[in-house]
Amino acid sequence: MQNQLFFKRSRFYLLTLLSIIFLGSCSLPKLPQNRENTTPEPLINPLTKGDRSVDINPTDPNFVVTAVQKVGPAVVRINAARTVSSQAPDEFDDPMMGRFFGSSPPSRRVERGTGSGFIVNANGQILTNSHVVNGADTVSVTLKDGRTFKGEVLGEDPVTDVAVIKIAANDLPIIPIGNSDGLRPGEWVIAIGNPLGLDNTVTAGIVSATDRSSSDIGVSDKRVGFIQTDAAINPGNSGGPLLNARGEVIGMNTAIISGAQGLGFAIPINTVQGISQQIITKGKVEHPYLGVQMLTLTPEVKEQLDTQSRGRIRVEAETGILLVRVVPNSPADDAGLQAGDVVQSINNQPVTKTDQVQQLVERSNVGSQLTMEIQRGQKTEQITVKLESLPTQRDRS
């Protein structure tokens, strides 16, 4: 109890010093509206259709040219517009100012953005990033042949940054789907998109790394293990495909690190497919929710704890995952987890980094149970947590 009390008093200092991951800090995807009479169409995996596969020889010195010629028509430009309201300066709320100038209503302006996407179904299903269409009032899709269609956002998932758009068109070119699980650093990759408004831009490079965690690249609110590439990715590439040497999409380009060179990131296509299928068939995506703030326990962390608490907070464990905060009324709270607990293993699998916990939770199902071995002071305990669905922002407030 004493350690828990000191954790509460010292949390402000911890948060200013340490990188925190909050399992369950994102809002749920926006649900499609007025779709009662529509029947979802399942995504078609082009690899199951022999006549849709791309015949590209990766040893051909012009394999990039061949891939772009065959796959490029399935890459689209996405234009989104959203209305943003801004309040008048606080000075205009003063009654005296109001007498002379009258009240000033909120101003409204339209923000426009451009992204990329790729067609995965000949009947008009398109995949892109959630952040490309999030909050958009209108969405339009422009094909490589110049045709433009009104886009309907079937759904989006901010937690993985995946969205599905539908346009009213048939017999569209589609992109072959590859397998992102077997990617290895050093493989050739090709990015196609519309960076900085420059349509149909092609860049090439290699897979620099796989399974980069969200915290590694500074987007800890996402639950994705990213593909890292040195293929040039810039604003406007978001949502576009990352292709392998055979012209199959193995990732969705999504993130760049500001100020960095040669660092781009993509969501693995296997993750994209799983999320998009849920959006299409269910209209939403369910993510399991634990409800803790945590950090990897290291000698440096223990030293900072000791310094900030002036020796009043003592963590006996040397390694593991330190729980900094347990969200009230969360699954972790209901199971009896406490701030100051150090998680040593989950389902008999040792954990030494926060990303491991995040991945284990995300790979579980809502309603499933996780058995955690924790160290509390000098005692070791077993605690079972039943995961719930990630609540909405309103539910958590």
Buried (B, 14 or more C-beta within 10 A) or exposed (E): EEBBEBBEEBBEBBEEBBEBBBBBBBBBBBEBEEEEEEEBBEBBEBBEEEEBBBEBEBEEEEBBEBBBEBBBBBBBBBBBEBEEEEEEEEEBEEEEBEEEEEEBEEEEEEEEBBBBBBBBBBBBBBBBBBBBBBEBEBBBBBBBEEEEBEBBBBBBBBBBBBBBBBBEBEEBBBBBBBEBEEBEEEBBBBBBBBBEEEBBBBBBBBBBBBBBBBBBBEBBBBBBBBBBBBBBBBBBBBBBBBBBBBBBBBBBBBBBEEEEEEBBBBBBBBBBBEBBBBBBEEBBBBBBBBBBBBBBBEEEBBEBBBEBBEEBBBBEBEBBBBBBBBBEEBBBBBBBBBBBBBBBBBEEEEBBBBBBBBBBBBEBEEEEEBEBBBBBBEEEEEBEBEBBBBBEEEEBE
